[in-house]
Amino acid sequence: MSETKDNMAALAADVESALERKRSKSAAAISWIREAALLPVLAVLIVVGALLNPHFLTVSNFTGLGQQISSLGVVVVGESLILLIGGMDLSLESIYGLAPMVAAWLIVPAASFGSGMMLSPYLGILVLLAVGVAVGLVNGLLIVKGRLNGFIVTLGMTILLAGIQDGIVKGQSPFNLPPEFSYLGSAYWGKIPVSLVVTAAIFVVTGLFLRYHRTGRAIYAIGGNREAARAAGIKVNRVRIGVYVAGGLLAAIGGWMEAGRVSSVAASQGYGEGIIFAVFAAAVIGGVSLQGGKGNMVGAASGVVLLGVVQNILFLENAPNYWIDAIDGAVILLALILARVIGGEASAE
Amino acid sequence: MRQQTRKVMADWGFDVNADTACGNLTVEQRQVVEITRALAAGTRCLLLDEPTAALERGAMQRLFERIRQLQAQGVAILYISHHLEEVFEICSDVAVLRDGAMVLTAPLPQVTKDDLVTAMVGQENFSTERSVAPAPARREPAGATAASAGPDLVVEGVTFASPGVFLGNVSLTIHGGERVGVTGLRGSGATTLARIVAGAAAADVGQVRLCFPGQGDRVLRPGDRAGALRAGIGYIPEDRQADGFVPLLGAAENITMTITDRIASSGFVGPRRREARAAPLARRLSLVSAGLGQPVRELSGGNQQKVTVARALASDPVLIVAITPTRGVDVASKELLLSELDRITSQTGASLLLASDELDDLAICDRVVVFVRGEIFTEFTEPPFDREALIAAAEGLGAT
């Protein structure tokens, strides 16, 4: 008797799941549309840009734009990872400034506001990466092991690092960076900027890692429900610290690109420019949730491109300087609303 | 206001400081806060959704008294519950919903318990007798068959103290293949012991180890859930919403979360392989979903619990730690989950540590250990277990 009942139940479940699978196929199509929600907005912007200015749709404008958004893009990857585990890191903007600053200070001669140590540029690059990793590790340990609030820890950290950035060069901006150091941010392969290629590669690798690697999946699990992830045997603390380290490293690489692009490290690079707002805006416009566990690299990348195109159009149109920030803010709000309206409530990834 | 709060909580049997943040209360205390808040507002119509899910018996009776009082005052009450006894105890009319449709509405005196169960399950031939003692064929005791040569679990001198729960120097051995129930009132420590064994909580003092026959002991690091999982301990947590699943991720991904290390090749694993691994378990537990990729958030409570159970079973555990595995699930799912736990432990020779205060859950065990105030009070070794005797023991009355 009970066996027939079990069989009946199993059969019913089979039929039901077959029906549901049909439904879920159309659901998958809808979720794909949502994932690409920003593409139509982007298309409209490009048409608008082309109509407004003949220089917009040129190769040189696009390569320049690509180089500009690359450095921001790498930081957005780092911040997205941290947002995905349900964290938040304000200090990435200061790592973006401090890491190249320390490296440049060690590399360039005293006449270019260096320390006079004249370190080899390659060693300088290692130092730069080490600064990113070290700050990320300290953040991670304080937040995860020390159980301190991530917002406050990284707020304190960002001010501290920006102060060090100013302090070591007494507010000067080291310049005349050696070509080995500047290569990443300034060189071109044919007509394509190296930094754009590297950033695109970082997006793709991170995206695949998040989608298919077990640690990437663990990041979604931790951001979605930390206690459930722990109960399932995921080493939650280790992954969280690792993500803060990765965030620090990526922010340092972003800062390295920016320094190479302008061939100097401004004392205001990062914190002074307040790039963290653009970083958060790009990530959130791209659908990365501030609550964690939700978002992907396709979205984050389209957020970065969208912000870059808007700024590029404003720049080409000679938008009045005093109003640039206001227009910027308005565009961010508008993009957020659009992404919300088109995207609706997306699921994980 | 504080005085009133104190008085209300004292009425419910809790000594709680009125200024305590609700987050620091126990689940049960929080439930009482919720209920009293709803009652306090001079309600005309009161909706209670599974109000007894986290209440122990005394508190339940107090709740029923209040409900009867309100009823007498002319308040309309909509009472949602899986527990038929409760329905018969305090309701005047009953409605049964199944698969989104109202299948039965009637004044209570006109229906029997069997009618209700039939309406809920939707099959005429469903027998209520089964739910009392679901174990089909009693398994041979541990050691009698070759299949049950799993490790013994030894808990030695475990002491644990936190607000509301205390365990004092508890020792317990579960032999390979043995199924042991632990029960007691809330705060008796039964649940906490299970959490300590699973590595979800860390004992202050004492040791938990697995003794593999002929291979020596494996001492578990306190509070190391990942280590316990690797040692072969599957875990069905008490509160599935809090730590049973990741709501945004799909069913297959939740189910295989405990075995990503095994199914990934050089760290990588795709949705197809996850679903291939999850599908047999999902089928066995009759999981109903829109494909195994559907976010678990969208599933019903019973199906969410099936995902939580499947996640624990996926790792082929040598010991399953289950805490209230059928809480808040419908009659059919409950039956299915219990018979599946029973079948899996029989087939694989896995041991079971089941913490629950429901006799239906405990019925699949070979032995039931009763906890009172953080210590082992008594033990029942002869199934079937007697409900009255278990309740009396849990209250700390009449040994054996």
HADDOCK unambig.tbl for C-alpha pairs under 7 A between the chains (distance, minus, plus):
assign (segid A and resid 9 and name CA) (segid B and resid 286 and name CA) 6.99 0.50 0.50
assign (segid A and resid 10 and name CA) (segid B and resid 286 and name CA) 5.80 0.50 0.50
assign (segid A and resid 13 and name CA) (segid B and resid 286 and name CA) 6.05 0.50 0.50
assign (segid A and resid 13 and name CA) (segid B and resid 288 and name CA) 5.82 0.50 0.50
assign (segid A and resid 17 and name CA) (segid B and resid 288 and name CA) 6.47 0.50 0.50
assign (segid A and resid 17 and name CA) (segid B and resid 289 and name CA) 6.03 0.50 0.50
assign (segid A and resid 17 and name CA) (segid B and resid 290 and name CA) 5.67 0.50 0.50
assign (segid A and resid 17 and name CA) (segid B and resid 291 and name CA) 6.08 0.50 0.50
assign (segid A and resid 20 and name CA) (segid B and resid 290 and name CA) 4.22 0.50 0.50
assign (segid A and resid 20 and name CA) (segid B and resid 291 and name CA) 6.41 0.50 0.50
assign (segid A and resid 21 and name CA) (segid B and resid 290 and name CA) 5.46 0.50 0.50
assign (segid A and resid 21 and name CA) (segid B and resid 291 and name CA) 5.27 0.50 0.50
assign (segid A and resid 24 and name CA) (segid B and resid 290 and name CA) 6.11 0.50 0.50
assign (segid A and resid 24 and name CA) (segid B and resid 291 and name CA) 6.99 0.50 0.50
assign (segid A and resid 212 and name CA) (segid B and resid 268 and name CA) 5.36 0.50 0.50
assign (segid A and resid 212 and name CA) (segid B and resid 269 and name CA) 5.30 0.50 0.50
assign (segid A and resid 212 and name CA) (segid B and resid 270 and name CA) 5.47 0.50 0.50
assign (segid A and resid 213 and name CA) (segid B and resid 267 and name CA) 5.49 0.50 0.50
assign (segid A and resid 213 and name CA) (segid B and resid 268 and name CA) 4.25 0.50 0.50
assign (segid A and resid 213 and name CA) (segid B and resid 269 and name CA) 5.99 0.50 0.50
assign (segid A and resid 214 and name CA) (segid B and resid 260 and name CA) 6.16 0.50 0.50
assign (segid A and resid 214 and name CA) (segid B and resid 267 and name CA) 5.68 0.50 0.50
assign (segid A and resid 214 and name CA) (segid B and resid 268 and name CA) 5.94 0.50 0.50
assign (segid A and resid 214 and name CA) (segid B and resid 269 and name CA) 6.53 0.50 0.50
assign (segid A and resid 221 and name CA) (segid B and resid 246 and name CA) 6.00 0.50 0.50
assign (segid A and resid 224 and name CA) (segid B and resid 246 and name CA) 5.47 0.50 0.50
assign (segid A and resid 224 and name CA) (segid B and resid 247 and name CA) 6.73 0.50 0.50
assign (segid A and resid 224 and name CA) (segid B and resid 248 and name CA) 6.34 0.50 0.50
assign (segid A and resid 225 and name CA) (segid B and resid 246 and name CA) 5.15 0.50 0.50
assign (segid A and resid 227 and name CA) (segid B and resid 242 and name CA) 6.64 0.50 0.50
assign (segid A and resid 227 and name CA) (segid B and resid 243 and name CA) 4.86 0.50 0.50
assign (segid A and resid 228 and name CA) (segid B and resid 242 and name CA) 6.70 0.50 0.50
assign (segid A and resid 228 and name CA) (segid B and resid 243 and name CA) 3.63 0.50 0.50
assign (segid A and resid 228 and name CA) (segid B and resid 244 and name CA) 5.20 0.50 0.50
assign (segid A and resid 228 and name CA) (segid B and resid 245 and name CA) 5.23 0.50 0.50
assign (segid A and resid 228 and name CA) (segid B and resid 246 and name CA) 6.17 0.50 0.50
assign (segid A and resid 230 and name CA) (segid B and resid 225 and name CA) 6.89 0.50 0.50
assign (segid A and resid 231 and name CA) (segid B and resid 200 and name CA) 6.70 0.50 0.50
assign (segid A and resid 231 and name CA) (segid B and resid 225 and name CA) 6.37 0.50 0.50
assign (segid A and resid 231 and name CA) (segid B and resid 243 and name CA) 6.31 0.50 0.50
assign (segid A and resid 232 and name CA) (segid B and resid 257 and name CA) 6.07 0.50 0.50
assign (segid A and resid 232 and name CA) (segid B and resid 258 and name CA) 5.09 0.50 0.50
assign (segid A and resid 233 and name CA) (segid B and resid 225 and name CA) 5.45 0.50 0.50
assign (segid A and resid 233 and name CA) (segid B and resid 226 and name CA) 3.92 0.50 0.50
assign (segid A and resid 233 and name CA) (segid B and resid 229 and name CA) 6.06 0.50 0.50
assign (segid A and resid 233 and name CA) (segid B and resid 258 and name CA) 6.04 0.50 0.50
assign (segid A and resid 234 and name CA) (segid B and resid 226 and name CA) 6.14 0.50 0.50
assign (segid A and resid 235 and name CA) (segid B and resid 226 and name CA) 6.40 0.50 0.50
assign (segid A and resid 347 and name CA) (segid B and resid 248 and name CA) 6.09 0.50 0.50
assign (segid A and resid 348 and name CA) (segid B and resid 248 and name CA) 5.25 0.50 0.50
assign (segid A and resid 348 and name CA) (segid B and resid 249 and name CA) 6.14 0.50 0.50
